[in-house]
Amino acid sequence: MRKSIATVSLSGSLSEKLTAVAAAGFDGVEIFENDLLTSPLSPEQVRLRAADLGLRIELYQPFRDFEAVPDDVLAGNLRRAERKFALMERLGADLLLVCSNVSAEARDDDALAAGQLHRLAELAAGFGIRIAYEALAWGRHVSTYDHAWRIVERADHPGLGTCLDSFHILSRGSDPKGIEDIPGEKIFFLQLADAPRVAMDVLQWSRHYRCFPGQGGFDIAGLAAHAVRAGYRGPLSLEVFNDVFRQADAGRTAVDALRSLIGLEESAGLAALPAPVVPSGFAFAELAAADTEPLRGLLAGLGFTRSGRHTAKPVELWRQGEARVLLNTAGGHRRDGACLAALGLDTADPVAATWRAESLLAPVVPRRRGPAESPLDAIAAPDGTELFFCGTPQPGRPGWTGDFTDLEDTAAEPIGVTRIDHVAMTQPWHHFDEASLFYRTVLGLRPDESLDLADPYGLFRSRAVANTEGTVRIALNVAPGPGDQELRPQHIALATDDLVTTVRRWRERGGAALRIPGNYYDDLDARHALDPQTLAVLRELDILYDRDEHGEFLHCYTPTVGRVFFELVQRTSGYRGYGAQNATVRLAAQHTGQQQPA
Amino acid sequence: MRKSIATVSLSGSLSEKLTAVAAAGFDGVEIFENDLLTSPLSPEQVRLRAADLGLRIELYQPFRDFEAVPDDVLAGNLRRAERKFALMERLGADLLLVCSNVSAEARDDDALAAGQLHRLAELAAGFGIRIAYEALAWGRHVSTYDHAWRIVERADHPGLGTCLDSFHILSRGSDPKGIEDIPGEKIFFLQLADAPRVAMDVLQWSRHYRCFPGQGGFDIAGLAAHAVRAGYRGPLSLEVFNDVFRQADAGRTAVDALRSLIGLEESAGLAALPAPVVPSGFAFAELAAADTEPLRGLLAGLGFTRSGRHTAKPVELWRQGEARVLLNTAGGHRRDGACLAALGLDTADPVAATWRAESLLAPVVPRRRGPAESPLDAIAAPDGTELFFCGTPQPGRPGWTGDFTDLEDTAAEPIGVTRIDHVAMTQPWHHFDEASLFYRTVLGLRPDESLDLADPYGLFRSRAVANTEGTVRIALNVAPGPGDQELRPQHIALATDDLVTTVRRWRERGGAALRIPGNYYDDLDARHALDPQTLAVLRELDILYDRDEHGEFLHCYTPTVGRVFFELVQRTSGYRGYGAQNATVRLAAQHTGQQQPA
């Protein structure tokens, strides 16, 4: 189906918005009146600009407070409408959105509303324009889609139809199934917006917190499917009011937006995409730093062995059990010290995975492969981390480790690390929702609920995505505000089957976990009544503790190098979380550590 | 009354918080459990630190989900409580806050709740500890203060009282008058927090949007007065959960917090302050710049005459009618170009005004007065702007203009500017609520409602403060996020009685107003049906138009120099606003102007 977006969904001037919408690949736009009023371009110039960019102007909006008014008010409203029709002629727009009246002048009289809308449609017809009537969730007398439709039906004018908006419908708890009772040709327009499920004033919710389909809590795909079953054949159009998107880069938001519509078409069964190839594990995590010496020391202490060197690049492979960490010394341009540059994902079919990623607008990272290297496809995640699709080695197709020559020069005694349990990455403040949609649609990972975590200097939000087996888990965090790179820590959590033994071994070779305050253990005692011996060991080793209905979680942290630190974790009996309960203590301890002399 | 604040209200580590609270001048603190858990200080060390700082630990909190539970759960809860009592002994805290149970295990049984709270109070008594029971607004069975009090009354233990929290009481719409029916000695604690009046889930509202008394929409002073009339003699204690305060500088937030309590004591009739001396007009606005040449050109074009030079400082006085602008060339350290450095306020009694400001913790600006200069007291506003209290000249007390020697060297023909109508200043993102409380309490100005204004690159919030006569008006704006200085424009609005003539004269001497898009005027025609001639003149001169129920507003803008621009305004028939309707158009036009070659 055609794909469109309202200009109000993006940041910038009208001209910037049109450029971003076209570059992302949309077919059309809704022109939001304020964007035109504030533009130095005349309507004719906007029409030309849109045409040059290959964008159809699907709709002009909004026209407010028109129907069900006394006669003297109607005269003024018709005059106002006529001015807008003249404008739309210049703009080349042939569909006007009329929102249900919110003013005190409106009467609760469907016959009056229908009659006046008929008259408006008749006037519009003279300009070659049609009218799409929409129920605002906070409309004075008309606030549900079925009520708006009854009025349109009663008005009975070929140039008058209804506009459905998923936010207005779902935020009121209306059942979208009734959409199928509307003749498809009378659904003139379909606006799609998701939103987090929060209990708040619906006007505030609508104006500030909408998001793209798949980023909130509503079933937008289901709603769109109802409209298509009803016979709707117009565009799928995004209309999102969001305080964050208003500030973010328009080009990037437009891509995020189009990805959400492509994903929606798939979910709604309206279009087929290459099936997701859900990664089955972490092949590696790659750290980059201009000076990798501190990371080498840390990895060696943690029982990793430097087992290989890339044949063509300044990259080392460190491993322990199934945990593999690459150290890339070609990170001289990175001023922020060590950072997580890439993740390798075990992928049954890398070609299919890349194909899906491309169809969902994920940027494919330009190849820098030497002639003898194994093919390795990579895409860029929203925070810039490169994601490599690593295929299982097969006859005739060497695995990615084939590009490394064997080394055993620093063979260390392992301390019990078995694999990478999860990685955590702090996302750019403006792109948190983009990230969770990206991992869900592109990689087929399943998102958890969002959590608020208290850092001493502000609240974090955190949301994890994982595969069904829990063998790939990525925690996406977002810092309290738009900040600098150094405020965006990243970490790699390493699994062990026996954390106490692992930590003791680490200590024997000089390791020291992040110090946890004694008060934390007093509270642990009060809350969980652990046996005194266990508690004493946790306290001694600075190990944190959590439990859920499935099992227990033990974890501790290394010092931070650049933006990166490691976590050592032990899950028992199917514990599902990430120790969120303890995040505040960990964050405070990290701040304390930074304030103390090393 | 003693003044206290909960550590959760401030940003940082426990140690930083205690320091900030003491430095601001509070008498005590509530220790919020998470702040202790995350601190490397032992309870004994915290006790010593507080004592050294002269702070009393008024309360330890919160203890959750205790009462009205089955017997087996009670045993665990009592064990948990005993651990906390032991901790409080080490901490030197003798009052524990118990919040009404929110867990699914709680029963709706007042007798059971009362009996178990009695048992808890008995256990606490052995540690010399008392219990303050509080109804959370989202408590499972106990969610109102009168219900909590009935349970406390029924439990009938001398060591058990109630804690009143203004947020929990007012957010539910309870009538606080009933507080007077509680014996004062049974009100063990009084927690104060304000909040903006928004319709949203009460838990979210409470956890993220609380603010200090006087910064929100509730009558906190009235509630405190009820408690005092009931006989409450404990501290007034602030407990504010706020996402912004969590990020802001703790020292500064603590001062803002204490100012709110001082103002509350005055409003509630609990303490007397020097009466406010409301300013009656703008004596001057002072602009500072390393290079004032662009400002000189702008002022001369606008019909200002350079009429004086300061006898001792590199400051010029420019005037037209009663509008006075000072140009300070000692601004060489200001990298951000021209900025608004100070405002002079006509003040009947500068000494009394300064006295009040000091009693409300406003920083008095160190004097840099020469021996022959007139006395001029100044305080610093939250954004750093200096506010000078300028007394009316009297025999024996020369006015501030006496420090300027007369000049008429650039005598310009006036263009009709009569006085300063208002000034607008963009506030630091973390300190918007602080600013409106400051202007209200320190200067006695009256705040308007907050408005959201759409800039192409994000939403602004704006709130004006003014005196009753409308002769001093200050618009406080806050940018979309924590940003740089240059993103914080400031402007001075100059009044005229005939804007069209004023703009024509300005044009004759080469002035050019900010270009307003033609689309704006088409829309003005559609909305207001102005007569075609008027509309044509507005369009020709780039004048914006607004109206309210009182009158009309015409305004236009100069180009921006550094962070500063001027507005020319004409109010008719008592129009009260600031043309907020047009802010989006103006902001977009300013962005457009910056993107085009000058």
Interface residues (C-beta under 8 A of the other chain):
Chain A: S11 G12 S13 E33 N34 L36 L37 T38 S39 P40 L41 S42 P43 G76 R79 R80 R83 K84 L87 V198 A199 M200 D201 Q204 R207 H208 D243 R246 Q247 D452 A454 P456 Y457 G458 L459 P480 G481 P482 R515 P517 G518 N519 Y520 D522 D523 D525 A526 R527 A529 T584 V585 L587 A588 A589 H591 T592 Q595
Chain B: S11 G12 S13 E33 N34 L36 L37 T38 S39 P40 L41 S42 P43 G76 R79 R80 R83 K84 L87 V198 A199 M200 D201 Q204 R207 H208 D243 R246 Q247 D452 A454 P456 Y457 G458 L459 P480 G481 P482 R515 P517 G518 N519 Y520 D522 D523 D525 A526 R527 A529 T584 V585 L587 A588 A589 H591 T592 Q595
